[in-house]
Amino acid sequence: MEINHQNRPRTLIHLAFVASLAWMATGDVQAQPGPGRGQGFRGGMGPGGPGFGGPGFGGPGRGRGMQGRGPGGEQHDERHDADRDVFHFLLTNHEKIKRTVKELPNGVETLTESDDPEIAAKIIEHVEWMTVRIKETKPIRMRDPLFAEIFKHTDKIKMAHEDTEKGVRVTETSDDPAVAKLIQAHAKVVTAFVEKGFDEAMKNHPVPEIDGLKQAPEASPAPVIPIPNHGSVVRLPDAAHQPRTGTKVLIDVTRGSEPGELNAAIEKIAKYINIYAGGGGQPAEADFAVIFHGDATLAVLNHDAYAERLKTQRNPNLDLLRQLHQQGVELFVCGQTLNSKGVKPEEVAVFVDTAVSAFTVVVNLQTDGYTYVPLGK
């Protein structure tokens, strides 16, 4: 990036102001990885801190600042709290900031000013520290696709400035036509920050389709969903709390259903299986076990026993239960409940095991490290 260094203390007002308004929403700054709880493959969730404090910006212990939930689990630095206060101030007072944008054939010319001396002072303070951050090449707002794309092309961006009585005029251009259009798209978003403050800063902004702009590589093909006709899921490869390999889940089903209908709890179990197989960035191997009792007990009977007792042609649950079994899900039914309903163990579908009781299944599997998930009424 080429920068005209005339009047250097204010040279980066435009770039820094653009960056700060973008950063205010998330505080997403690349820094050294720090300790924190893993958030799937996305990174840590630092040891706590106020984040940026305001509405939607995280609260104590779950901040979205440099120590908050950013890629790699960023840590606070000694300037974090002071910068946070300045950023909040600028967004809060966005209505007192004036900005105009003139599109050029190869970029934009922008004018950013304020009539309020206090706001001007805060901008200057912010610029001094943003200069340090830019010098150390710490990108900002990397969760926002448009800003992440801008930082990929800084070597093709030229910036020059001219101080005005109340602010700064900046010319931002590129000899690359595609990058010039990217600069123009970026300028429109920054104008929206000035106009709407926090409301706009909390949004993500897509990279526009620009001829000649190298787009991000296509995502890897979605994993195969093991139960395609049940339990539909949406793949979210970049979302928080990705499915973890090694998870153990015990699902306690007591929910009944109409005799001729598929039990909704069994449909839900299929969804859980599909989430671990194809809902995240990568498939995650997990152990699933299910215990049926209460009103759900008869759902595991073989077709003949079910039809005789409930006056249907067949058991509508068995096809999906068989698919669950084929995916390695352990299926159990409470022997005590079977007895209370006058059902013999041999009337249970062959791939479902009769346990002494639901109570013993829950106790034993939780002792073995399974997480208990009830599916009741």
C-alpha positions in Angstrom: 0.0 0.0 0.0 1.4 3.4 -0.9 0.6 6.3 1.4 1.3 10.0 1.0 3.0 10.9 4.3 2.2 14.6 4.2 0.9 15.7 7.7 1.4 12.1 8.9 -0.5 12.4 12.3 -3.7 12.6 10.3 -2.7 10.7 7.2 -4.5 7.6 8.2 -7.7 9.2 9.4 -9.6 7.8 6.5 -8.1 4.3 6.7 -8.2 4.2 10.4 -11.7 5.6 10.6 -12.8 3.0 8.1 -11.1 0.3 10.0 -12.4 1.4 13.4 -16.0 1.7 12.3 -15.6 -1.8 10.8 -13.8 -3.1 13.9 -16.2 -1.6 16.4 -18.8 -4.3 15.7 -16.6 -7.2 16.5 -13.2 -6.2 17.7 -11.8 -8.8 15.4 -8.1 -8.2 15.3 -5.5 -10.9 14.5 -3.2 -11.4 17.4 -1.2 -14.2 19.0 -3.3 -17.2 20.0 -4.2 -17.2 23.7 -5.6 -19.6 26.2 -9.3 -20.3 25.9 -12.0 -22.9 25.4 -12.0 -24.3 21.9 -14.9 -23.3 19.7 -14.9 -26.2 17.4 -12.3 -25.6 14.7 -12.8 -21.9 14.8 -10.6 -21.2 17.8 -10.7 -20.2 21.5 -13.1 -18.3 23.6 -10.6 -16.4 25.8 -10.5 -16.3 29.6 -13.2 -13.6 29.7 -13.4 -9.9 29.5 -15.9 -7.1 28.6 -15.4 -7.4 24.9 -17.0 -4.2 23.6 -19.7 -4.2 26.2 -22.5 -2.6 24.2 -25.7 -4.2 22.8 -24.8 -7.3 20.8 -21.1 -6.9 21.5 -20.7 -9.5 24.2 -20.7 -9.2 28.0 -18.5 -10.2 30.8 -16.6 -13.4 30.1 -17.8 -13.6 26.5 -16.4 -10.5 24.9 -15.9 -10.2 21.2 -12.9 -7.9 21.5 -9.3 -9.0 21.0 -9.6 -11.4 23.9 -13.1 -12.5 22.8 -14.4 -15.1 20.3 -12.2 -14.3 17.4 -10.2 -16.6 15.1 -7.5 -18.2 17.2 -8.7 -16.9 20.6 -7.2 -13.4 20.5 -5.7 -11.8 23.7 -6.1 -8.2 25.0 -3.2 -5.9 24.7 -2.4 -3.0 26.9 -4.3 -0.6 24.6 -7.5 -2.7 24.2 -9.7 -1.0 26.8 -8.8 2.5 25.7 -9.4 1.7 22.1 -12.7 0.1 22.9 -13.9 3.3 24.6 -12.8 5.5 21.6 -14.6 3.1 19.2 -17.8 3.2 21.2 -17.6 7.0 21.3 -17.3 7.3 17.5 -20.2 4.9 16.8 -22.4 6.6 19.4 -21.7 10.0 17.8 -21.9 8.9 14.2 -24.7 11.4 13.5 -22.1 14.2 14.1 -19.7 12.9 11.5 -20.1 14.0 7.9 -18.9 11.9 5.0 -19.1 12.3 1.2 -17.9 10.0 -1.4 -17.0 10.8 -5.1 -16.4 7.8 -7.3 -13.4 8.1 -9.6 -12.6 5.8 -12.6 -9.9 4.1 -10.5 -11.3 4.4 -7.0 -12.9 7.0 -4.7 -12.3 10.4 -3.2 -13.8 10.8 0.3 -14.3 13.7 2.7 -14.7 12.9 6.4 -15.4 15.8 8.8 -17.0 16.8 12.1 -18.0 20.1 13.6 -17.5 18.8 17.1 -14.0 19.4 18.5 -14.3 16.5 21.0 -15.1 14.0 18.2 -12.2 15.4 16.2 -9.9 14.8 19.2 -11.1 11.2 19.6 -10.5 10.6 15.9 -7.0 11.9 16.3 -6.3 9.7 19.4 -7.7 6.7 17.6 -5.6 7.4 14.5 -2.4 7.4 16.5 -3.0 3.9 17.8 -4.5 2.6 14.6 -1.3 3.7 12.9 0.6 1.3 15.2 -1.9 -1.5 14.4 -1.6 -1.0 10.7 2.2 -0.8 10.9 2.1 -4.1 12.6 -0.2 -5.5 9.9 -3.0 -6.6 12.2 -6.1 -6.9 9.9 -9.5 -5.8 11.4 -13.0 -7.1 11.0 -11.9 -10.3 9.4 -15.3 -11.9 10.0 -16.8 -9.5 7.5 -16.2 -10.9 4.0 -15.8 -7.5 2.3 -13.2 -6.2 4.8 -11.3 -9.5 4.7 -11.2 -9.2 0.9 -9.9 -5.6 1.1 -7.0 -6.6 3.2 -6.0 -9.2 0.6 -5.2 -6.4 -1.9 -3.5 -3.7 0.2 -0.4 -4.0 -2.1 -2.5 -2.7 -5.0 -4.1 0.2 -3.1 -2.8 3.8 -3.2 -3.9 6.4 -0.7 -3.2 10.1 -0.5 -4.7 12.7 1.8 -5.3 16.4 2.2 -6.2 17.8 5.6 -9.2 20.2 5.8 -10.3 22.6 8.5 -12.5 19.9 10.1 -11.2 16.6 8.9 -9.5 15.0 6.0 -10.0 14.4 2.2 -8.6 11.0 1.1 -8.1 9.7 -2.4 -8.0 5.9 -2.5 -7.2 4.3 -5.9 -5.8 1.2 -7.6 -4.3 0.5 -11.0 -6.1 -2.8 -10.9 -9.7 -2.2 -12.2 -11.1 -5.0 -10.1 -9.6 -3.7 -6.9 -10.8 -0.2 -7.8 -14.4 -1.5 -7.9 -13.7 -3.3 -4.6 -12.6 0.0 -3.1 -15.8 1.6 -4.3 -18.0 -1.1 -2.8 -16.0 -0.8 0.5 -16.5 3.0 0.5 -20.3 2.6 0.3 -20.3 0.3 3.3 -18.2 2.7 5.3 -20.7 5.5 4.5 -23.4 3.2 5.8 -21.5 2.9 9.1 -21.4 6.7 9.4 -25.1 6.9 8.6 -26.4 4.1 10.8 -23.7 3.5 13.5 -24.1 0.3 15.5 -27.0 -0.9 13.4 -24.8 -1.2 10.3 -21.6 -2.2 12.1 -23.2 -5.4 13.4 -23.8 -6.7 9.8 -21.5 -8.7 7.6 -21.1 -7.5 4.0 -20.6 -9.9 1.1 -17.9 -9.5 -1.5 -19.6 -8.2 -4.7 -19.1 -10.1 -8.0 -16.4 -8.2 -9.8 -14.9 -9.3 -13.1 -11.2 -9.9 -12.6 -11.3 -10.2 -8.9 -10.0 -13.6 -7.7 -12.7 -15.0 -5.6 -12.1 -17.3 -2.6 -11.8 -20.9 -3.5 -15.0 -22.9 -3.5 -15.8 -24.7 -0.3 -15.1 -28.3 -0.1 -18.0 -30.6 -1.0 -20.5 -31.0 1.7 -20.2 -34.3 3.7 -22.6 -37.1 2.8 -25.7 -37.0 5.0 -26.2 -40.5 6.3 -30.0 -40.3 6.7 -31.0 -38.1 3.7 -34.8 -38.6 3.9 -35.1 -37.6 7.6 -33.7 -35.0 9.9 -32.8 -32.4 7.4 -29.9 -30.0 8.4 -28.2 -26.9 7.0 -24.5 -27.0 6.7 -22.8 -24.2 8.7 -19.0 -24.8 8.3 -18.0 -21.5 9.9 -20.5 -21.4 12.8 -19.6 -21.5 16.5 -19.5 -24.8 18.4 -18.8 -27.2 15.7 -19.6 -30.9 16.3 -16.7 -32.6 18.0 -15.3 -36.0 17.3 -15.4 -38.2 20.3 -18.7 -37.0 21.6 -21.0 -39.5 23.4 -24.7 -38.8 23.5 -27.5 -40.6 25.4 -31.0 -39.7 24.2 -33.8 -40.5 26.6 -37.1 -40.8 24.6 -40.4 -40.8 26.5 -42.5 -39.0 23.8 -45.4 -40.9 22.3 -47.1 -40.5 19.0 -50.3 -41.3 17.1 -50.3 -45.0 16.2 -50.1 -44.5 12.4 -47.5 -41.7 12.5 -43.7 -41.6 12.8 -42.7 -40.6 16.3 -41.3 -37.0 16.1 -38.6 -37.9 18.7 -37.1 -40.5 16.3 -37.1 -37.9 13.5 -35.2 -35.6 15.9 -32.6 -38.3 16.6 -32.0 -38.6 12.8 -31.4 -34.8 12.8 -28.7 -35.2 15.5 -27.0 -37.9 13.5 -27.0 -35.7 10.4 -25.7 -32.7 12.3 -22.6 -34.6 13.4 -22.1 -36.1 9.9 -22.7 -33.1 7.7 -23.9 -30.0 9.6 -20.4 -28.5 10.3 -17.2 -27.9 8.5 -16.0 -31.5 8.8 -17.8 -34.8 9.7 -17.4 -35.6 13.4 -17.5 -39.2 14.7 -19.7 -39.6 17.8 -21.3 -42.4 19.8 -25.1 -42.2 20.1 -27.4 -44.4 22.3 -31.1 -44.2 22.8 -33.4 -45.5 25.6 -37.1 -45.8 24.9 -39.6 -45.9 27.8 -42.8 -44.3 29.0 -45.1 -43.4 26.2 -42.4 -44.1 23.6 -42.1 -47.8 24.6 -44.3 -49.3 21.9 -42.5 -47.5 19.1 -39.8 -50.3 19.1 -42.2 -53.3 18.6 -41.9 -55.4 15.5 -44.5 -54.9 12.8 -46.8 -57.8 13.8 -46.8 -56.9 17.5 -47.4 -53.2 16.9 -50.2 -53.8 14.3 -52.0 -56.2 16.7 -51.8 -53.9 19.7 -52.4 -50.5 17.9 -54.7 -51.7 15.1 -52.5 -50.5 12.2 -51.0 -52.3 9.2 -47.4 -51.8 10.4 -45.1 -49.9 12.8 -44.3 -46.5 11.1 -41.2 -46.1 13.2 -39.3 -49.2 12.2 -37.8 -48.1 8.9 -36.1 -45.0 10.5 -35.1 -47.0 13.6 -33.4 -49.5 11.3 -31.5 -46.7 9.6 -30.4 -45.4 12.9 -29.2 -48.9 13.8 -27.3 -49.1 10.6 -25.5 -45.9 11.5 -24.2 -47.4 14.7 -26.8 -46.0 17.1 -27.4 -48.3 20.1 -31.1 -48.7 20.7 -32.5 -49.8 24.1 -36.0 -50.2 25.5 -36.9 -50.3 29.2 -37.6 -53.9 30.3 -39.6 -52.7 33.3 -41.9 -50.7 31.1 -42.4 -53.5 28.7 -43.5 -55.8 31.5 -45.9 -53.1 32.8 -47.5 -52.9 29.4 -47.7 -56.7 29.0 -45.2 -56.8 26.2 -42.7 -59.7 25.8 -39.1 -59.0 24.9 -39.4 -61.2 21.8 -42.0 -58.7 20.4 -39.4 -56.0 20.3 -37.6 -55.4 16.9 -34.5 -57.5 16.5 -32.1 -54.5 16.4 -33.4 -53.1 19.7 -31.9 -54.4 23.0 -34.1 -54.8 26.0 -32.4 -53.3 29.1 -33.2 -54.1 32.8 -34.6 -50.5 33.0 -34.3 -47.1 31.6 -32.8 -46.0 35.0 -29.9 -48.4 34.7 -29.2 -47.4 31.1 -29.1 -43.7 32.1 -26.9 -44.3 35.1 -24.5 -46.7 33.3 -24.0 -44.6 30.2 -23.6 -41.4 32.1 -20.9 -43.1 34.2 -19.3 -44.0 30.9 -19.1 -40.3 29.8 -22.3 -40.0 27.8 -24.1 -36.6 27.8 -27.8 -36.9 28.7 -30.3 -35.4 26.3 -34.0 -36.0 27.1 -36.8 -36.0 24.5 -40.0 -36.0 26.4 -43.3 -34.3 26.0 
